[in-house]
Amino acid sequence: MTNQESDALKICAVPARDVPRALLRLADPSDAMIDAYLAQSQSFVANSHGCAVGEVVLVPTRPQTLEIMNVAVDPNYQRRGVGRALILHVIAYARTRPVQTLELGTGNSSLGPLRLYQQCGFRIVGIERDFFTRHYPEPIWENGFRIVSRHVASAPRLKRGSEPCLNTART
């Protein structure tokens, strides 16, 4: 993302009802699943020049734990730093809360997002086998592969002053 583009990108907390459904569906094709977690979420939208170009949804799942349930960037804005900005924003947000763990889950074939999350300090802590076949009635395909398992990752460094994103290369 150029300096001009980053200056134009604004990330704001929004009510769940104001998160664009089209962006949510980029990361989760199930309206039923989206509705289930959106109701209890803290949501943020990335805007560029007044247009919503990305979103991230956080949900408290256990005491002192937040989970990134949905993160998506408009295809026209991907690989421009918007996803990284959203992830860094929620890490900073989590540091201001009584949170010790920030987690996320993503499909086994989500190669670009897995790379980004690991660059931002997340580490794979588990695999939920057959998650997508159990929770979604229709098969989901990505990068030529059927998404079957869910990779669970955690960002263990939520202490103030630690820098989570070690590699600033764009993904």
C-alpha positions as CSV (number, residue, x, y, z in Angstrom):
1,M,0.0,0.0,0.0
2,T,1.4,3.4,-0.9
3,N,1.5,6.2,1.6
4,Q,-1.3,7.9,-0.3
5,E,-3.4,4.7,-0.1
6,S,-2.7,4.1,3.6
7,D,-3.6,7.7,4.3
8,A,-7.0,7.1,2.6
9,L,-7.6,3.9,4.6
10,K,-9.7,4.3,7.7
11,I,-10.7,1.5,10.0
12,C,-13.7,2.2,12.2
13,A,-15.8,0.2,14.7
14,V,-19.3,-0.3,13.3
15,P,-22.5,-1.9,14.5
16,A,-22.8,-5.4,13.3
17,R,-25.8,-4.5,11.1
18,D,-23.6,-2.1,9.2
19,V,-20.9,-4.6,8.1
20,P,-21.5,-5.1,4.3
21,R,-22.9,-8.5,3.8
22,A,-21.1,-8.9,0.5
23,L,-17.7,-8.5,2.3
24,L,-18.8,-11.0,5.0
25,R,-19.8,-13.6,2.3
26,L,-16.3,-13.4,0.8
27,A,-15.0,-15.2,3.9
28,D,-18.1,-17.2,4.9
29,P,-20.8,-18.3,2.4
30,S,-23.3,-19.2,5.1
31,D,-25.7,-16.4,6.1
32,A,-26.8,-18.6,9.0
33,M,-23.3,-18.9,10.3
34,I,-22.7,-15.1,9.8
35,D,-25.9,-14.2,11.6
36,A,-25.0,-16.5,14.6
37,Y,-21.7,-14.8,15.3
38,L,-22.4,-11.3,14.1
39,A,-25.0,-10.7,16.8
40,Q,-22.4,-10.9,19.5
41,S,-19.5,-9.3,17.7
42,Q,-17.3,-6.3,17.7
43,S,-17.0,-5.3,14.0
44,F,-14.6,-3.1,12.1
45,V,-14.8,-1.9,8.5
46,A,-11.9,-0.5,6.5
47,N,-12.9,2.3,4.2
48,S,-11.0,3.8,1.4
49,H,-12.2,7.1,0.0
50,G,-15.6,6.5,1.5
51,C,-16.1,2.9,0.2
52,A,-16.0,-0.2,2.4
53,V,-13.1,-2.3,1.2
54,G,-12.6,-4.7,4.1
55,E,-14.0,-5.9,7.3
56,V,-13.1,-7.9,10.4
57,V,-15.4,-9.4,13.0
58,L,-14.3,-10.3,16.6
59,V,-16.3,-12.5,19.0
60,P,-15.6,-13.3,22.6
61,T,-15.5,-17.1,22.8
62,R,-14.1,-17.9,26.2
63,P,-13.0,-15.8,29.2
64,Q,-10.1,-13.5,28.1
65,T,-10.3,-14.8,24.5
66,L,-11.4,-13.1,21.3
67,E,-11.7,-14.9,18.0
68,I,-11.5,-13.4,14.6
69,M,-14.6,-15.0,13.1
70,N,-14.5,-13.2,9.7
71,V,-12.0,-11.1,7.8
72,A,-12.3,-10.2,4.2
73,V,-11.0,-7.7,1.7
74,D,-12.7,-6.6,-1.5
75,P,-10.9,-8.5,-4.4
76,N,-10.1,-5.1,-6.0
77,Y,-8.2,-4.1,-2.9
78,Q,-6.4,-7.4,-2.1
79,R,-2.6,-7.5,-1.9
80,R,-2.5,-3.8,-1.1
81,G,-2.1,-4.0,2.7
82,V,-5.8,-3.8,3.7
83,G,-5.9,-7.3,5.3
84,R,-2.7,-6.6,7.2
85,A,-4.0,-3.3,8.4
86,L,-7.2,-5.0,9.7
87,I,-5.3,-7.7,11.5
88,L,-2.9,-5.2,13.1
89,H,-5.9,-3.1,14.1
90,V,-7.6,-6.0,15.9
91,I,-4.4,-6.9,17.6
92,A,-4.1,-3.3,18.9
93,Y,-7.7,-3.4,19.9
94,A,-7.3,-6.7,21.8
95,R,-4.3,-5.1,23.7
96,T,-6.7,-2.5,25.1
97,R,-9.0,-5.1,26.5
98,P,-8.7,-7.7,29.3
99,V,-7.8,-10.3,26.6
100,Q,-4.9,-12.8,26.8
101,T,-5.6,-14.8,23.6
102,L,-6.6,-13.7,20.1
103,E,-7.5,-16.6,17.9
104,L,-8.7,-17.3,14.4
105,G,-9.7,-20.3,12.3
106,T,-9.3,-20.6,8.6
107,G,-9.7,-23.2,5.8
108,N,-7.0,-25.7,5.1
109,S,-6.5,-24.2,1.6
110,S,-6.4,-20.5,2.6
111,L,-2.7,-20.2,1.7
112,G,-2.5,-16.5,1.4
113,P,-4.3,-15.7,4.6
114,L,-2.4,-18.4,6.5
115,R,0.8,-16.7,5.4
116,L,-0.4,-13.3,6.5
117,Y,-1.6,-14.5,9.9
118,Q,1.7,-16.1,10.6
119,Q,3.6,-13.0,9.5
120,C,1.5,-11.1,12.0
121,G,2.5,-13.4,14.9
122,F,-0.2,-16.0,14.8
123,R,0.9,-19.6,15.2
124,I,-1.1,-22.8,14.2
125,V,-2.2,-24.4,17.5
126,G,-4.6,-27.0,16.1
127,I,-6.6,-28.5,13.3
128,E,-10.3,-29.2,13.5
129,R,-10.7,-32.1,11.1
130,D,-13.8,-32.1,8.9
131,F,-15.0,-28.7,10.4
132,F,-16.3,-27.4,7.1
133,T,-18.0,-30.7,6.0
134,R,-19.8,-30.8,9.4
135,H,-20.9,-27.1,9.6
136,Y,-21.6,-26.2,6.0
137,P,-24.2,-28.1,3.8
138,E,-22.5,-27.3,0.5
139,P,-18.9,-27.9,-0.3
140,I,-16.6,-24.8,-0.3
141,W,-13.8,-24.6,-2.8
142,E,-10.7,-22.4,-2.7
143,N,-7.5,-22.4,-4.7
144,G,-8.7,-25.6,-6.5
145,F,-9.1,-27.5,-3.2
146,R,-12.2,-28.4,-1.2
147,I,-12.0,-26.8,2.2
148,V,-12.5,-29.6,4.7
149,S,-10.5,-28.8,7.9
150,R,-10.1,-25.7,9.9
151,H,-6.7,-24.5,11.0
152,V,-6.8,-22.7,14.3
153,A,-4.2,-20.1,15.1
154,S,-3.4,-18.0,18.1
155,A,-1.5,-14.7,18.5
156,P,0.3,-15.2,21.9
157,R,1.9,-11.8,22.1
158,L,-0.8,-9.4,23.3
159,K,1.4,-7.6,25.8
160,R,1.7,-3.9,25.2
161,G,4.9,-2.9,23.3
162,S,5.4,-6.2,21.5
163,E,5.3,-5.9,17.7
164,P,3.3,-8.7,16.2
165,C,4.0,-8.2,12.5
166,L,7.6,-9.0,11.9
167,N,7.6,-9.2,8.1
168,T,6.1,-6.2,6.3
169,A,6.1,-7.7,2.9
170,R,2.7,-7.3,1.3
171,T,0.4,-10.3,1.0
